[in-house]
Amino acid sequence: SSDLFALGYFISYALRSVNAAIAPLLAADLQLSAGDLGWLSSAFFLSFTAMQIPLGICLDRFGARRTESFLLVIAALGALVISIGHSLWIVSLGRMLIGIGVAACLMAPYSYFRRSFAASRQAQLAMWMLIAGTSGALLATQPALLLAQWLGWRQFFVLAAVLLACAAASIFLWTGDHDRQTATQIANNPPVGFLSLLTNPLMLRVIPTTIFFSGGFAALQSLWAGPWLTQVLQMSAIQAGQHLLYFNAALLVSYVAMSMISPRLEKRGITLAKQSMIAFVWFPLCLGAMLFWQTPEAWILWLLLAPGVPAVILMQTQTALAFPRHMAGRVLTTFNLVMFEIGRAHV
């Protein structure tokens, strides 16, 4: 099951990031401005964000298998719409459909893991998903551009639609309903709304840290890293792209390492909370160093930052474990909404 969910997240993360790589092809063919390209990215995140609240309800009611496989079909439809689009608005519609369709690709497996596996396995399973996502991000850089140039960007999105449809079929056919609640369980567990979860005392304790660290990292990775390399360190766009590739590779190695190290640390009494606290100290040290070290070699600080990222993201796993299993979908999507969207906007 985890392998099939990882496949879906791999494809979804590649499509989430691919616009930056193939932007020159889209701009040349559709005569898009820089603002138009920015809107295409925004269209994805707007629809992705809008899905988080209804997604949590669906995950708790219908389970991960049915919810994600259905939504991936919508993502496949979105990729097909882009492939035939000849205007900004048609391509925007396709991006929105993809945003809706891939909204469950991380939250569905996290919810499934929370309800189907022991607490001791949660961190390792979470890291496995992040390994898949980071691999997708690496694919969405130079390899995606080369593939789109070879096939043509329209055929590239046809291929993406086929892969999304295959992922949807695989999850539907070969992932069990182990996390799906019975009608009796649903009736015995009255629904908890978004605002109630958001104002829960535990959520109120973790939200500020989430916005600063997890949401902040998302902003650093997607918005600030490139400009910092080009404007502060005076790198060319090509050099910055190469160093960002190194950073993503370092993240991938960090996730792999954390998937093996975290369970062992827990056995020695170093809980997930303590692991995250270490990262909370490490992050400001690295970011503070970036303020003072601004020579060309300072890009190494991004590699030093990478090992702390997995421990920060484990906050999501910890929060899900603090609530009852039947609420996993709503808890995780509420956390996700705060972490990636409100956090990105704040930073």
Phi, psi and omega per residue, in radians:
S1 nan -0.793 -3.094
S2 -1.102 -0.600 3.136
D3 -1.148 -0.695 -3.139
L4 -1.210 -0.720 3.070
F5 -1.098 -0.679 3.138
A6 -1.111 -0.652 3.092
L7 -1.061 -0.796 3.120
G8 -1.072 -0.732 -3.121
Y9 -1.235 -0.608 3.083
F10 -1.021 -0.869 -3.126
I11 -1.151 -0.745 -3.081
S12 -1.132 -0.691 -3.114
Y13 -1.223 -0.608 3.082
A14 -1.102 -0.767 3.138
L15 -1.215 -0.550 3.095
R16 -1.092 -0.628 -3.018
S17 -1.777 -0.173 -2.901
V18 -1.246 -0.401 -3.115
N19 -0.974 -0.674 -3.119
A20 -1.089 -0.650 -3.088
A21 -1.307 -0.731 -3.052
I22 -1.720 0.188 -3.128
A23 -0.928 -0.727 3.138
P24 -1.056 -0.631 3.139
L25 -1.205 -0.766 3.114
L26 -1.110 -0.774 -3.098
A27 -1.093 -0.734 -3.106
A28 -1.206 -0.717 -3.065
D29 -1.350 -0.718 -3.060
L30 -1.775 0.036 -3.130
Q31 0.965 0.960 -3.120
L32 -1.682 2.488 3.066
S33 -1.502 3.030 3.075
A34 -1.054 -0.664 3.098
G35 -1.122 -0.672 3.108
D36 -1.115 -0.723 3.116
L37 -1.139 -0.663 3.078
G38 -1.108 -0.674 3.119
W39 -1.112 -0.648 3.135
L40 -1.064 -0.690 3.066
S41 -1.173 -0.718 3.131
S42 -1.120 -0.662 -3.131
A43 -1.048 -0.700 3.095
F44 -1.068 -0.891 -3.041
F45 -1.233 -0.534 3.091
L46 -1.113 -0.824 -3.133
S47 -1.228 -0.652 3.096
F48 -1.048 -0.785 -3.139
T49 -1.144 -0.770 -3.101
A50 -1.068 -0.428 -3.102
M51 -1.428 -0.279 -2.960
Q52 -1.074 -0.756 -3.100
I53 -1.202 -0.923 3.079
P54 -1.094 -0.505 3.122
L55 -1.078 -0.774 3.140
G56 -1.040 -0.710 3.118
I57 -1.112 -0.765 -3.130
C58 -1.138 -0.710 -3.138
L59 -1.101 -0.700 -3.141
D60 -1.277 -0.494 -3.083
R61 -1.608 -0.732 -3.012
F62 -1.898 -0.223 -3.131
G63 1.558 2.880 -3.042
A64 -1.227 -0.705 -3.058
R65 -1.035 -0.921 -3.086
R66 -1.210 -0.712 -3.089
T67 -1.153 -0.881 -3.071
E68 -1.218 -0.705 -3.118
S69 -1.104 -0.687 3.101
F70 -1.116 -0.803 -3.093
L71 -1.184 -0.587 3.114
L72 -1.142 -0.496 3.038
V73 -1.139 -0.669 3.072
I74 -1.119 -0.709 3.093
A75 -1.081 -0.714 3.109
A76 -1.083 -0.708 3.083
L77 -1.080 -0.713 3.119
G78 -1.078 -0.719 3.116
A79 -1.113 -0.660 3.084
L80 -1.158 -0.683 3.108
V81 -1.064 -0.760 3.107
I82 -1.071 -0.704 -3.063
S83 -1.120 -0.420 3.141
I84 -1.873 0.037 -3.077
G85 -1.266 2.410 3.082
H86 -2.160 0.184 3.097
S87 -2.496 2.821 -3.140
L88 -1.024 -0.670 -3.024
W89 -1.291 -0.598 3.079
I90 -1.206 -0.755 3.109
V91 -1.134 -0.644 3.087
S92 -1.086 -0.720 3.095
L93 -1.049 -0.753 3.103
G94 -1.065 -0.746 3.117
R95 -1.113 -0.663 3.108
M96 -1.134 -0.736 3.116
L97 -1.117 -0.662 3.079
I98 -1.140 -0.739 3.115
G99 -1.022 -0.752 3.078
I100 -1.121 -0.762 -3.015
G101 -1.226 -0.535 -3.108
V102 -1.728 0.112 -3.088
A103 -1.053 -0.428 -3.074
A104 -1.697 -0.014 -2.929
C105 -1.190 -0.345 3.008
L106 -1.883 -0.698 -3.088
M107 -1.208 -0.599 3.127
A108 -1.101 -0.891 3.105
P109 -1.140 -0.653 3.093
Y110 -1.049 -0.747 3.111
S111 -1.134 -0.744 3.120
Y112 -1.073 -0.791 3.140
F113 -1.087 -0.749 -3.094
R114 -1.050 -0.635 -3.069
R115 -1.615 -0.281 -3.000
S116 -1.976 -0.225 -3.067
F117 -2.243 2.764 3.136
A118 -1.158 2.718 -3.128
A119 -1.020 -0.584 -3.093
S120 -1.164 -0.298 -3.117
R121 -1.742 -0.094 -3.018
Q122 -1.093 -0.789 -3.094
A123 -1.106 -0.754 -3.124
Q124 -1.118 -0.736 3.119
L125 -1.154 -0.696 3.115
A126 -1.092 -0.737 3.127
M127 -1.118 -0.625 3.120
W128 -1.067 -0.701 3.104
M129 -1.157 -0.706 -3.137
L130 -1.192 -0.550 3.037
I131 -1.080 -0.777 3.123
A132 -1.098 -0.761 -3.130
G133 -1.127 -0.761 3.134
T134 -1.151 -0.610 3.051
S135 -1.089 -0.686 3.072
G136 -1.121 -0.664 3.108
A137 -1.124 -0.673 3.101
L138 -1.144 -0.710 3.113
L139 -1.095 -0.558 -3.050
A140 -1.382 0.123 3.110
T141 -1.703 -2.152 -3.089
Q142 -1.032 -0.721 3.114
P143 -1.013 -0.693 3.139
A144 -1.140 -0.716 3.122
L145 -1.102 -0.773 3.135
L146 -1.091 -0.711 3.128
L147 -1.157 -0.729 3.137
A148 -1.167 -0.612 3.088
Q149 -1.191 -0.629 -3.120
W150 -1.283 -0.821 -3.101
L151 -1.455 -0.531 -2.867
G152 1.719 2.448 -3.022
W153 -1.153 -0.501 3.113
R154 -1.183 -0.781 3.106
Q155 -1.166 -0.525 3.068
F156 -1.016 -0.775 -3.131
F157 -1.314 -0.466 2.996
V158 -1.111 -0.773 3.091
L159 -1.063 -0.723 3.111
A160 -1.068 -0.700 3.120
A161 -1.095 -0.721 3.121
V162 -1.111 -0.767 3.139
L163 -1.133 -0.700 3.101
L164 -1.111 -0.728 3.124
A165 -1.138 -0.684 3.098
C166 -1.133 -0.709 3.112
A167 -1.114 -0.723 3.121
A168 -1.080 -0.793 -3.136
A169 -1.138 -0.701 -3.122
S170 -1.117 -0.780 -3.141
I171 -1.142 -0.726 -3.114
F172 -1.168 -0.706 -3.041
L173 -1.430 -0.599 -2.931
W174 -2.108 0.086 3.035
T175 -1.843 2.270 -3.093
G176 -1.335 3.004 3.092
D177 -1.716 0.620 -3.061
H178 -1.068 -0.439 -3.093
D179 -1.684 -0.058 -3.054
R180 -1.349 2.322 -3.122
Q181 -1.509 2.593 3.083
T182 -1.353 2.908 3.113
A183 -1.057 -0.631 3.122
T184 -1.150 -0.735 3.120
Q185 -1.113 -0.710 3.123
I186 -1.115 -0.734 -3.140
A187 -1.159 -0.590 -3.105
N188 -1.420 -0.190 3.139
N189 -2.089 1.576 -3.100
P190 -1.004 2.503 -3.081
P191 -1.122 2.557 3.076
V192 -1.980 2.179 -3.063
G193 -1.353 2.949 -3.114
F194 -1.037 -0.821 -3.100
L195 -1.146 -0.640 3.108
S196 -1.117 -0.719 3.101
L197 -1.174 -0.718 -3.082
L198 -1.130 -0.533 -3.126
T199 -1.723 0.113 3.057
N200 -1.059 2.411 -3.104
P201 -0.915 -0.680 3.128
L202 -1.144 -0.783 3.116
M203 -1.057 -0.715 -3.135
L204 -1.114 -0.471 3.096
R205 -1.360 -0.636 -3.049
V206 -1.589 -0.378 -3.050
I207 -1.050 -0.839 -3.136
P208 -1.013 -0.765 3.124
T209 -1.139 -0.672 3.133
T210 -1.075 -0.805 -3.123
I211 -1.089 -0.765 -3.056
F212 -1.260 -0.831 -3.022
F213 -1.560 -1.041 -3.059
S214 -1.241 -0.871 3.086
G215 -1.131 -0.645 3.111
G216 -1.106 -0.714 3.109
F217 -1.110 -0.716 3.121
A218 -1.026 -0.704 3.113
A219 -1.198 -0.733 3.114
L220 -1.046 -0.783 -3.079
Q221 -1.184 -0.762 -2.990
S222 -1.646 -0.382 -3.032
L223 -2.078 -0.687 -2.948
W224 -1.748 -0.502 -3.026
A225 -1.047 -0.850 -3.132
G226 -1.046 -0.958 3.106
P227 -1.028 -0.610 3.129
W228 -1.111 -0.713 3.139
L229 -1.198 -0.695 -3.078
T230 -1.443 -0.691 -3.033
Q231 -1.610 -0.621 -3.133
V232 -1.534 -0.813 -3.119
L233 -1.609 -0.026 3.055
Q234 1.054 0.633 3.071
M235 -1.455 2.730 2.995
S236 -1.315 2.900 3.135
A237 -1.063 -0.656 3.139
I238 -1.165 -0.772 3.113
Q239 -1.096 -0.726 3.120
A240 -1.087 -0.728 3.116
G241 -1.077 -0.700 3.109
Q242 -1.115 -0.742 -3.111
H243 -1.255 -0.550 3.038
L244 -1.176 -0.605 3.062
L245 -1.105 -0.716 3.089
Y246 -1.083 -0.713 -3.133
F247 -1.110 -0.785 3.118
N248 -1.124 -0.619 3.073
A249 -1.146 -0.690 3.095
A250 -1.130 -0.648 3.071
L251 -1.079 -0.773 -3.132
L252 -1.045 -0.797 3.110
V253 -1.083 -0.680 -3.134
S254 -1.131 -0.710 3.111
Y255 -1.134 -0.730 3.108
V256 -1.071 -0.803 -3.129
A257 -1.105 -0.740 -3.106
M258 -1.163 -0.589 3.133
S259 -1.094 -0.482 3.126
M260 -1.618 -0.601 -3.046
I261 -1.421 -0.694 -3.014
S262 -1.007 -0.825 3.113
P263 -1.053 -0.616 3.133
R264 -1.213 -0.659 3.099
L265 -1.129 -0.680 3.117
E266 -1.095 -0.688 3.125
K267 -1.113 -0.443 3.135
R268 -1.632 0.181 3.066
G269 1.589 0.048 3.094
I270 -1.614 1.666 -3.032
T271 -1.184 2.961 3.079
L272 -1.022 -0.660 3.137
A273 -1.086 -0.735 3.125
K274 -1.178 -0.639 3.106
Q275 -1.104 -0.716 3.107
S276 -1.160 -0.653 -3.137
M277 -1.091 -0.651 3.087
I278 -1.069 -0.732 3.125
A279 -1.150 -0.602 3.140
F280 -1.142 -0.436 3.052
V281 -1.446 -0.690 -3.073
W282 -1.158 -0.703 -3.103
F283 -1.004 -0.962 -3.130
P284 -1.059 -0.569 3.104
L285 -1.091 -0.801 -3.140
C286 -1.178 -0.759 -3.128
L287 -1.165 -0.656 3.094
G288 -1.119 -0.679 3.111
A289 -1.092 -0.572 3.126
M290 -1.121 -0.468 3.134
L291 -1.227 -0.508 -3.015
F292 -1.875 -0.485 3.139
W293 -1.766 1.833 -3.043
Q294 -2.266 0.587 3.007
T295 -1.554 2.898 -3.103
P296 -0.951 -0.486 -3.124
E297 -1.337 -0.126 -3.047
A298 -1.179 -0.200 3.093
W299 -1.050 -0.374 3.122
I300 -1.040 -0.445 3.138
L301 -1.059 -0.517 3.098
W302 -1.182 -0.626 3.084
L303 -1.183 -0.620 3.113
L304 -1.247 -0.509 3.122
L305 -1.229 -0.581 -3.003
A306 -0.935 -0.770 -3.095
P307 -1.079 -0.389 3.134
G308 -1.418 -0.302 -3.045
V309 -1.112 -0.810 -3.122
P310 -1.004 -0.705 -3.120
A311 -1.163 -0.588 3.082
V312 -1.157 -0.778 -3.085
I313 -1.206 -0.368 3.085
L314 -1.110 -0.197 3.058
M315 -1.002 -0.616 -3.139
Q316 -1.132 -0.747 3.089
T317 -1.089 -0.755 3.138
Q318 -1.081 -0.731 -3.126
T319 -1.126 -0.749 3.126
A320 -1.084 -0.657 -3.140
L321 -1.201 -0.395 -3.100
A322 -1.387 -0.213 3.141
F323 -1.934 2.803 3.092
P324 -1.049 2.657 -3.104
R325 -1.006 -0.669 -3.023
H326 -1.163 -0.246 -3.137
M327 -1.763 0.133 -2.968
A328 -0.974 -0.785 -3.096
G329 -1.066 -0.845 -3.110
R330 -1.207 -0.659 3.122
V331 -1.109 -0.836 -3.076
L332 -1.161 -0.727 -3.130
T333 -1.247 -0.585 3.055
T334 -1.110 -0.803 3.099
F335 -1.062 -0.753 -3.126
N336 -1.089 -0.727 3.132
L337 -1.050 -0.785 3.138
V338 -1.191 -0.775 -3.021
M339 -1.162 -0.865 -2.998
F340 -1.657 -0.534 -3.058
E341 -1.704 -0.969 3.112
I342 -1.145 -0.714 3.113
G343 -1.056 -0.755 3.133
R344 -1.126 -0.744 -3.142
A345 -1.140 -0.680 -3.116
H346 -1.127 -0.784 -3.089
V347 -1.385 nan nan
